[in-house]
């Protein structure tokens, strides 16, 4: 089995370090970006198997980044898992909120703080396989 590759995009370095370490400890290759623009550049240059994408980031938010990933031929079919700590602030039903994005809908979303087991099962679901 080949090693699956994840790209973690989050403006908080502690979060990218936590998630990339967790992924590497479970057989993933993980790259990180601390801005949406850096993440888009990395995703387009070397397409990952999945993108973990923070919703709230300065300058360019996660939802705008999701749309950019979906509109790019290189990355349009890459599974995207939104990571959010804002569900209660934004809306009581974040899933219903995301339904408004129709063709740009993420493949899944997780709430911070992220539970390792939930992250790994979500990635297995959206990628259709486990990392080695």
N, CA, C and O of each residue as an XYZ file, in Angstrom:
528
protein
N       0.859     -1.180      0.000
C       0.000      0.000      0.000
C       0.901      1.238      0.000
O       1.931      1.267      0.675
N       0.509      2.241     -0.751
C       1.293      3.470     -0.773
C       0.902      4.365      0.392
O      -0.209      4.291      0.917
N       1.837      5.203      0.776
C       1.592      6.129      1.877
C       0.676      7.252      1.390
O       0.939      7.875      0.362
N      -0.392      7.504      2.131
C      -1.313      8.581      1.782
C      -0.722      9.915      2.209
O      -0.002     10.007      3.203
N      -1.044     10.958      1.427
C      -0.480     12.278      1.666
C      -1.569     13.277      2.007
O      -2.548     13.432      1.277
N      -1.378     13.950      3.133
C      -2.332     14.967      3.581
C      -1.666     16.331      3.554
O      -0.461     16.462      3.768
N      -2.474     17.337      3.288
C      -2.048     18.726      3.395
C      -2.918     19.372      4.463
O      -4.145     19.381      4.360
N      -2.265     19.915      5.492
C      -2.962     20.568      6.594
C      -2.797     22.075      6.421
O      -1.678     22.587      6.418
N      -3.915     22.782      6.276
C      -3.891     24.241      6.109
C      -4.597     24.862      7.305
O      -5.804     24.698      7.487
N      -3.828     25.576      8.115
C      -4.369     26.219      9.313
C      -3.433     27.353      9.680
O      -2.214     27.194      9.624
N      -3.987     28.493     10.055
C      -3.139     29.645     10.393
C      -2.489     29.524     11.770
O      -1.637     30.339     12.122
N      -2.875     28.529     12.541
C      -2.293     28.333     13.864
C      -1.200     27.264     13.788
O      -1.507     26.090     13.584
N       0.083     27.654     13.949
C       1.180     26.680     13.873
C       1.028     25.511     14.849
O       1.409     24.387     14.521
N       0.478     25.758     16.041
C       0.273     24.661     16.990
C      -0.678     23.618     16.420
O      -0.491     22.420     16.629
N      -1.689     24.072     15.706
C      -2.668     23.155     15.123
C      -2.054     22.351     13.979
O      -2.278     21.144     13.886
N      -1.286     23.000     13.112
C      -0.664     22.260     12.006
C       0.356     21.256     12.542
O       0.476     20.151     12.015
N       1.086     21.637     13.584
C       2.054     20.717     14.183
C       1.340     19.515     14.804
O       1.749     18.372     14.602
N       0.278     19.777     15.555
C      -0.494     18.706     16.190
C      -1.039     17.732     15.138
O      -0.851     16.520     15.244
N      -1.712     18.278     14.127
C      -2.344     17.416     13.128
C      -1.312     16.666     12.286
O      -1.493     15.481     12.006
N      -0.243     17.331     11.882
C       0.768     16.647     11.067
C       1.469     15.553     11.869
O       1.759     14.487     11.326
N       1.746     15.794     13.143
C       2.364     14.771     13.992
C       1.431     13.580     14.165
O       1.858     12.430     14.063
N       0.164     13.854     14.424
C      -0.831     12.794     14.568
C      -0.903     11.955     13.292
O      -0.917     10.725     13.351
N      -0.948     12.615     12.160
C      -1.029     11.900     10.889
C       0.224     11.057     10.648
O       0.124      9.887     10.278
N       1.394     11.646     10.857
C       2.647     10.914     10.647
C       2.735      9.704     11.568
O       3.232      8.651     11.168
N       2.258      9.850     12.790
C       2.266      8.733     13.744
C       1.349      7.589     13.305
O       1.461      6.470     13.806
N       0.449      7.875     12.375
C      -0.487      6.856     11.893
C      -0.275      6.525     10.414
O      -1.208      6.110      9.726
N       0.942      6.710      9.936
C       1.312      6.237      8.604
C       1.096      7.184      7.449
O       1.252      6.789      6.293
N       0.742      8.418      7.729
C       0.519      9.409      6.684
C       1.788     10.206      6.417
O       2.651     10.337      7.285
N       1.883     10.730      5.216
C       2.834     11.797      4.912
C       2.026     13.079      5.077
O       0.904     13.172      4.579
N       2.582     14.063      5.767
C       1.825     15.299      6.002
C       2.675     16.521      5.703
O       3.820     16.634      6.142
N       2.085     17.428      4.946
C       2.684     18.744      4.702
C       1.779     19.772      5.351
O       0.587     19.529      5.541
N       2.344     20.918      5.690
C       1.555     21.952      6.357
C       1.729     23.302      5.674
O       2.737     23.584      5.027
N       0.705     24.116      5.849
C       0.729     25.500      5.375
C       0.011     26.337      6.431
O      -1.023     25.930      6.961
N       0.566     27.508      6.728
C      -0.035     28.371      7.738
C      -0.788     29.553      7.143
O      -1.072     30.532      7.833
N      -1.109     29.450      5.849
C      -1.991     30.432      5.217
C      -2.711     29.732      4.070
O      -2.238     28.733      3.529
N      -3.846     30.274      3.722
C      -4.631     29.693      2.632
C      -3.876     29.757      1.310
O      -3.876     28.789      0.550
N      -3.240     30.878      1.034
C      -2.525     31.020     -0.237
C      -1.357     30.042     -0.340
O      -1.128     29.452     -1.395
N      -0.624     29.872      0.756
C       0.470     28.906      0.772
C      -0.083     27.491      0.559
O       0.499     26.695     -0.178
N      -1.202     27.192      1.204
C      -1.821     25.885      1.051
C      -2.274     25.609     -0.381
O      -2.076     24.512     -0.902
N      -2.879     26.607     -1.007
C      -3.294     26.447     -2.411
C      -2.095     26.180     -3.307
O      -2.153     25.318     -4.184
N      -1.021     26.907     -3.092
C       0.193     26.716     -3.887
C       0.736     25.306     -3.713
O       1.094     24.654     -4.695
N       0.800     24.830     -2.478
C       1.287     23.467     -2.215
C       0.370     22.426     -2.848
O       0.848     21.467     -3.455
N      -0.934     22.603     -2.714
C      -1.894     21.644     -3.263
C      -1.808     21.566     -4.779
O      -1.921     20.484     -5.355
N      -1.612     22.691     -5.417
C      -1.551     22.724     -6.878
C      -0.232     22.179     -7.414
O      -0.188     21.592     -8.495
N       0.844     22.378     -6.651
C       2.168     21.921     -7.092
C       2.350     20.414     -6.919
O       2.993     19.766     -7.745
N       1.789     19.861     -5.857
C       1.928     18.441     -5.552
C       0.620     17.994     -4.903
O       0.464     18.074     -3.684
N      -0.304     17.529     -5.716
C      -1.678     17.246     -5.283
C      -1.699     16.169     -4.193
O      -1.208     15.059     -4.399
N      -2.275     16.509     -3.029
C      -2.355     15.545     -1.930
C      -3.535     14.591     -2.103
O      -4.357     14.754     -3.004
N      -3.599     13.595     -1.222
C      -4.734     12.673     -1.214
C      -5.925     13.257     -0.466
O      -7.068     12.867     -0.705
N      -5.650     14.197      0.444
C      -6.704     14.852      1.221
C      -6.168     16.175      1.742
O      -4.969     16.329      1.975
N      -7.085     17.136      1.923
C      -6.746     18.433      2.511
C      -7.559     18.603      3.787
O      -8.778     18.431      3.791
N      -6.860     18.946      4.880
C      -7.514     19.355      6.126
C      -7.446     20.867      6.136
O      -6.354     21.434      6.096
N      -8.580     21.527      6.187
C      -8.654     22.963      5.958
C      -9.387     23.688      7.064
O     -10.567     23.436      7.305
N      -8.688     24.592      7.741
C      -9.294     25.417      8.785
C     -10.295     26.374      8.149
O     -10.078     26.855      7.037
N     -11.376     26.646      8.842
C     -12.407     27.541      8.314
C     -12.035     29.004      8.528
O     -12.106     29.808      7.599
N     -11.640     29.347      9.748
C     -11.366     30.749     10.097
C      -9.874     31.046      9.998
O      -9.089     30.629     10.851
N      -9.491     31.772      8.947
C      -8.109     32.207      8.763
C      -8.124     33.653      8.300
O      -9.060     34.083      7.627
N      -7.093     34.405      8.657
C      -7.036     35.796      8.192
C      -6.784     35.857      6.684
O      -6.293     34.897      6.090
N      -7.111     36.947      6.098
C      -6.920     37.238      4.681
C      -7.823     36.410      3.773
O      -8.642     36.977      3.049
N      -7.695     35.083      3.793
C      -8.541     34.234      2.952
C      -9.025     33.083      3.821
O      -8.222     32.292      4.315
N     -10.319     32.991      4.005
C     -10.883     31.966      4.869
C     -10.936     30.608      4.201
O     -10.677     30.467      3.006
N     -11.278     29.618      5.000
C     -11.331     28.247      4.524
C     -12.392     28.001      3.467
O     -12.175     27.214      2.546
N     -13.533     28.661      3.585
C     -14.596     28.429      2.599
C     -14.205     28.974      1.225
O     -14.496     28.355      0.201
N     -13.553     30.121      1.207
C     -13.046     30.669     -0.052
C     -11.964     29.758     -0.633
O     -11.889     29.565     -1.846
N     -11.145     29.211      0.229
C     -10.087     28.293     -0.204
C     -10.694     27.005     -0.747
O     -10.210     26.461     -1.739
N     -11.744     26.518     -0.106
C     -12.447     25.335     -0.596
C     -12.963     25.571     -2.016
O     -12.803     24.711     -2.882
N     -13.570     26.710     -2.258
C     -14.069     27.038     -3.594
C     -12.920     27.067     -4.598
O     -13.059     26.553     -5.708
N     -11.791     27.659     -4.223
C     -10.626     27.713     -5.113
C     -10.107     26.309     -5.425
O      -9.739     26.027     -6.566
N     -10.074     25.429     -4.425
C      -9.640     24.049     -4.661
C     -10.594     23.334     -5.612
O     -10.157     22.611     -6.506
N     -11.887     23.534     -5.422
C     -12.891     22.871     -6.261
C     -12.907     23.419     -7.692
O     -13.279     22.703     -8.622
N     -12.510     24.667     -7.873
C     -12.520     25.276     -9.201
C     -11.246     25.019     -9.988
O     -11.171     25.387    -11.160
N     -10.250     24.403     -9.384
C      -8.976     24.130    -10.047
C      -8.971     22.686    -10.547
O      -9.248     21.764     -9.779
N      -8.665     22.487    -11.804
C      -8.660     21.144    -12.400
C      -7.745     20.184    -11.651
O      -8.046     18.995    -11.544
N      -6.634     20.690    -11.134
C      -5.670     19.828    -10.445
C      -6.189     19.315     -9.106
O      -5.819     18.223     -8.676
N      -7.035     20.087     -8.451
C      -7.420     19.752     -7.077
C      -8.928     19.545     -6.886
O      -9.380     19.310     -5.765
N      -9.692     19.627     -7.951
C     -11.152     19.600     -7.791
C     -11.682     18.299     -7.214
O     -12.746     18.300     -6.595
N     -10.981     17.195     -7.393
C     -11.480     15.919     -6.873
C     -10.788     15.483     -5.578
O     -11.046     14.387     -5.081
N      -9.920     16.321     -5.034
C      -9.240     15.995     -3.778
C     -10.239     16.148     -2.625
O     -10.878     17.193     -2.499
N     -10.378     15.122     -1.788
C     -11.262     15.261     -0.639
C     -10.791     16.389      0.287
O      -9.598     16.534      0.552
N     -11.747     17.177      0.770
C     -11.446     18.274      1.685
C     -12.256     18.066      2.962
O     -13.474     17.888      2.933
N     -11.532     18.096      4.089
C     -12.161     18.008      5.401
C     -11.999     19.368      6.065
O     -10.885     19.777      6.393
N     -13.106     20.063      6.262
C     -13.054     21.342      6.958
C     -12.874     21.092      8.447
O     -13.471     20.183      9.023
N     -12.036     21.924      9.050
C     -11.780     21.853     10.484
C     -12.255     23.170     11.071
O     -11.818     24.240     10.646
N     -13.151     23.093     12.051
C     -13.723     24.322     12.571
C     -13.827     24.327     14.082
O     -14.104     23.307     14.713
N     -13.602     25.480     14.635
C     -13.844     25.703     16.051
C     -14.962     26.701     16.229
O     -15.168     27.216     17.328
N     -15.694     26.982     15.151
C     -16.674     28.076     15.179
C     -18.111     27.637     15.019
O     -18.986     28.482     14.833
N     -18.386     26.351     15.084
C     -19.753     25.902     14.796
C     -20.782     26.641     15.630
O     -21.758     27.155     15.082
N     -20.593     26.708     16.927
C     -21.602     27.353     17.773
C     -21.690     28.847     17.533
O     -22.758     29.440     17.689
N     -20.576     29.464     17.153
C     -20.564     30.888     16.865
C     -21.276     31.186     15.551
O     -22.029     32.153     15.442
N     -21.024     30.336     14.556
C     -21.549     30.573     13.218
C     -23.018     30.187     13.102
O     -23.844     30.970     12.632
N     -23.324     28.998     13.525
C     -24.680     28.482     13.390
C     -24.823     27.233     14.246
O     -23.831     26.571     14.549
N     -26.010     26.917     14.626
C     -26.221     25.708     15.409
C     -26.149     24.458     14.541
O     -25.957     23.363     15.070
N     -26.293     24.586     13.251
C     -26.218     23.439     12.361
C     -25.242     23.762     11.232
O     -25.634     24.230     10.163
N     -23.975     23.502     11.493
C     -22.927     23.817     10.529
C     -23.110     23.026      9.237
O     -22.835     23.540      8.153
N     -23.577     21.773      9.344
C     -23.821     20.964      8.154
C     -24.847     21.602      7.235
O     -24.661     21.617      6.018
N     -25.917     22.124      7.795
C     -26.935     22.797      6.985
C     -26.368     24.074      6.362
O     -26.673     24.406      5.217
N     -25.547     24.778      7.123
C     -24.883     25.966      6.582
C     -24.038     25.586      5.363
O     -24.066     26.281      4.347
N     -23.288     24.490      5.462
C     -22.425     24.059      4.366
C     -23.214     23.603      3.151
O     -22.717     23.677      2.028
N     -24.431     23.135      3.361
C     -25.258     22.697      2.236
C     -25.514     23.826      1.243
O     -25.842     23.572      0.084
N     -25.369     25.053      1.684
C     -25.558     26.194      0.783
C     -24.456     26.285     -0.268
O     -24.588     27.011     -1.253
N     -23.364     25.540     -0.052
C     -22.237     25.617     -0.979
C     -22.356     24.639     -2.144
O     -21.519     24.659     -3.047
N     -23.368     23.793     -2.142
C     -23.693     22.853     -3.220
C     -22.450     22.183     -3.823
O     -21.881     21.293     -3.192
N     -22.018     22.580     -5.015
C     -20.929     21.873     -5.700
C     -19.579     22.073     -5.008
O     -18.624     21.356     -5.308
N     -19.489     23.013     -4.109
C     -18.237     23.253     -3.400
C     -18.269     22.664     -1.993
O     -17.434     23.006     -1.155
N     -19.215     21.794     -1.735
C     -19.394     21.215     -0.408
C     -18.152     20.405     -0.021
O     -17.601     19.689     -0.857
N     -17.708     20.512      1.237
C     -16.580     19.688      1.674
C     -17.008     18.224      1.779
O     -18.199     17.916      1.817
N     -16.031     17.338      1.825
C     -16.325     15.913      1.944
C     -16.693     15.547      3.377
O     -17.409     14.573      3.614
N     -16.200     16.333      4.329
C     -16.515     16.123      5.747
C     -16.080     17.369      6.503
O     -15.401     18.241      5.961
N     -16.487     17.433      7.769
C     -15.970     18.484      8.625
C     -15.825     17.955     10.033
O     -16.567     17.075     10.468
N     -14.856     18.509     10.735
C     -14.565     18.132     12.115
C     -14.518     19.383     12.967
O     -14.106     20.449     12.510
N     -14.943     19.242     14.204
C     -14.906     20.359     15.137
C     -13.668     20.272     16.023
O     -13.274     19.193     16.466
N     -13.068     21.430     16.268
C     -11.953     21.507     17.213
C     -12.516     21.479     18.629
O     -13.606     22.009     18.846
N     -11.842     20.901     19.581
C     -10.586     20.167     19.433
C     -10.837     18.820     18.741
O     -11.843     18.153     18.981
N      -9.914     18.457     17.901
C     -10.069     17.257     17.082
C      -9.646     16.022     17.865
O      -8.542     15.953     18.405
N     -10.539     15.065     17.913
C     -10.247     13.793     18.556
C      -9.508     12.914     17.547
O      -9.970     12.749     16.418
N      -8.368     12.349     17.942
C      -7.569     11.546     17.003
C      -8.361     10.433     16.315
O      -8.237     10.248     15.104
N      -9.168      9.697     17.068
C      -9.923      8.589     16.471
C     -10.923      9.084     15.428
O     -11.110      8.461     14.383
N     -11.555     10.203     15.726
C     -12.537     10.780     14.793
C     -11.841     11.253     13.519
O     -12.349     11.043     12.417
N     -10.678     11.891     13.668
C      -9.920     12.335     12.501
C      -9.552     11.147     11.624
O      -9.789     11.169     10.416
N      -8.979     10.120     12.216
C      -8.526      8.966     11.439
C      -9.685      8.241     10.765
O      -9.553      7.813      9.619
N     -10.809      8.095     11.443
C     -11.959      7.424     10.817
C     -12.547      8.283      9.702
O     -12.996      7.755      8.685
N     -12.546      9.592      9.885
C     -13.046     10.496      8.836
C     -12.150     10.416      7.608
O     -12.645     10.360      6.482
N     -10.841     10.412      7.814
C      -9.915     10.319      6.679
C     -10.059      8.984      5.952
O     -10.007      8.928      4.724
N     -10.237      7.926      6.709
C     -10.447      6.611      6.073
C     -11.715      6.640      5.227
O     -11.749      6.093      4.125
N     -12.755      7.281      5.752
C     -14.016      7.364      5.018
C     -13.875      8.180      3.731
O     -14.303      7.721      2.671
N     -13.284      9.379      3.796
C     -13.225     10.241      2.613
C     -12.180      9.771      1.592
O     -12.314     10.036      0.397
N     -11.143      9.075      2.067
C     -10.115      8.581      1.145
C     -10.394      7.156      0.671
O      -9.799      6.688     -0.300
N     -11.300      6.477      1.363
C     -11.659      5.128      0.963
C     -10.636      4.073      1.347
O     -10.734      2.929      0.905
N      -9.658      4.441      2.162
C      -8.619      3.495      2.570
C      -7.895      4.023      3.787
O      -8.018      5.198      4.131
N      -7.141      3.157      4.438
C      -6.319      3.548      5.578
C      -4.900      3.838      5.091
O      -4.452      3.312      4.073
N      -4.210      4.686      5.846
C      -2.785      4.887      5.590
C      -2.060      3.637      6.048
O      -2.559      2.895      6.894
N      -0.872      3.403      5.486
C      -0.128      2.199      5.873
C       0.451      2.326      7.247
O       1.107      1.402      7.728
